[in-house]
Amino acid sequence: MKPAVSKDFAERPAAQPVLKWAGGKSQLLDEIEAHCPPGLGTKAIDTYIEPFVGSGAVFFALTSKFHFKKSYLFDVNPELAILYNSLKEDVGAVVDALAKRQDAYLAKDEDGRKAYYYAARAEYNETVAAAHRAAAKDPVNAKRAAITVFLNRTCFNGLFRVNSKSEFNVPFGRYKNPTILFESKLRAAAEALQSATITLTDFARAAEYADKKTFVYYDPPYRPISKTASFTSYSKDTFSDAEQARLCSLYRELSAAGVRQLLSNSDPTNHDPADDFFDKLYEGFKISRVAARRVINSNPDKRGDIRELLIRNY
Ligand SMILES: C[S@@+](CC[C@H](N)C(=O)[O-])C[C@H]1O[C@@H](n2cnc3c(N)ncnc32)[C@H](O)[C@@H]1O
């Protein structure tokens, strides 16, 4: 079937993530695309849902190639909903706010940059706390979106990590000349987001929008590998085995409704050959094990053969 590609769509620049994100799927895009169902972007599959969008590596890659009428992107991290909605509604304001930050930061020496970073971090935490106190749901906020990108580009390791009080607590990263504003990337992302609805919500919301003409790609948080997983599963940010099972129920429900779905996860047999958690959970679906080029160890001898699971129902 020939994709219905409009001229505007064909001329759009390819979009990419604007954040570095834990578990980002840029390294696995070829495998993911090779495992997508045929007919993406045609009348047969005109809707895309990504319930754990993170940095959106898969959304940006697929929507640069295939013209979906509508996309639905979910995540429980409020900064992602604010950033993507701000880019969608007013990319110019995000660019301006980030340009100011970049100019101020790059004009300083290392001590000055460090002080500027910690001031931005404190401002960010105060903004988040004030919004929380006011119970404000603020999907568009260019200033806050710009601070998120600024911190992501200048913090240690490009991590986004908050403590139990939801405070961003990553230390300063020592980069020589970080690019903080990458305007063309922000504008390409904003273009791609025009046909997307971005919602701060739990993955289960996918059931509201998915039908036979929908493709859903799930990239839930990885299952903890340590033997103490049963302890960590009580912590706020862990996606426990019970959560994996809740997700599988949704997968089975939507599968019965004829929705095409692809799910990725780290393969537990990387660490324990006998761990068949996902094989059992997703019994009856097509489970592929593909090589992941994830750099998990700085010593190349110890990188080993890391596999990722791709589970599909078509
Ligand atoms: C592995 S990351 C996704 C990475 C993404 N594929 C990328 O390329 O950047 C998992 C994401 O799921 C989100 N998340 C965790 N629990 C969730 C839930 N119950 N519903 C929706 N999103 C959730 C996290 O905030 C995180 O952004």
PDBQT file of the ligand as one rigid body, heavy atoms in Angstrom, charges set to zero:
ROOT
HETATM    1  C1  LIG A 401      12.661   3.357  29.200  1.00  0.00    +0.000 C 
HETATM    2  S1  LIG A 401      11.956   4.958  29.348  1.00  0.00    +0.000 S 
HETATM    3  C2  LIG A 401      11.381   5.233  27.690  1.00  0.00    +0.000 C 
HETATM    4  C3  LIG A 401      12.506   5.684  26.816  1.00  0.00    +0.000 C 
HETATM    5  C4  LIG A 401      12.080   6.081  25.407  1.00  0.00    +0.000 C 
HETATM    6  N1  LIG A 401      11.732   4.942  24.600  1.00  0.00    +0.000 N 
HETATM    7  C5  LIG A 401      13.223   6.850  24.752  1.00  0.00    +0.000 C 
HETATM    8  O1  LIG A 401      13.679   6.499  23.643  1.00  0.00    +0.000 OA
HETATM    9  O2  LIG A 401      13.703   7.825  25.369  1.00  0.00    +0.000 OA
HETATM   10  C6  LIG A 401      10.516   4.675  30.274  1.00  0.00    +0.000 C 
HETATM   11  C7  LIG A 401       9.627   5.910  30.499  1.00  0.00    +0.000 C 
HETATM   12  O3  LIG A 401       8.429   5.456  31.130  1.00  0.00    +0.000 OA
HETATM   13  C8  LIG A 401       7.965   6.475  32.006  1.00  0.00    +0.000 C 
HETATM   14  N2  LIG A 401       7.018   5.819  32.944  1.00  0.00    +0.000 N 
HETATM   15  C9  LIG A 401       7.284   5.150  34.103  1.00  0.00    +0.000 A 
HETATM   16  N3  LIG A 401       6.145   4.640  34.628  1.00  0.00    +0.000 NA
HETATM   17  C10 LIG A 401       5.134   4.986  33.783  1.00  0.00    +0.000 A 
HETATM   18  C11 LIG A 401       3.714   4.737  33.760  1.00  0.00    +0.000 A 
HETATM   19  N4  LIG A 401       3.095   4.042  34.742  1.00  0.00    +0.000 N 
HETATM   20  N5  LIG A 401       2.982   5.224  32.720  1.00  0.00    +0.000 NA
HETATM   21  C12 LIG A 401       3.583   5.974  31.746  1.00  0.00    +0.000 A 
HETATM   22  N6  LIG A 401       4.918   6.235  31.714  1.00  0.00    +0.000 NA
HETATM   23  C13 LIG A 401       5.686   5.741  32.702  1.00  0.00    +0.000 A 
HETATM   24  C14 LIG A 401       9.237   7.057  32.614  1.00  0.00    +0.000 C 
HETATM   25  O4  LIG A 401       9.011   8.370  33.079  1.00  0.00    +0.000 OA
HETATM   26  C15 LIG A 401      10.203   6.993  31.403  1.00  0.00    +0.000 C 
HETATM   27  O5  LIG A 401      10.230   8.219  30.705  1.00  0.00    +0.000 OA
ENDROOT
TORSDOF 0
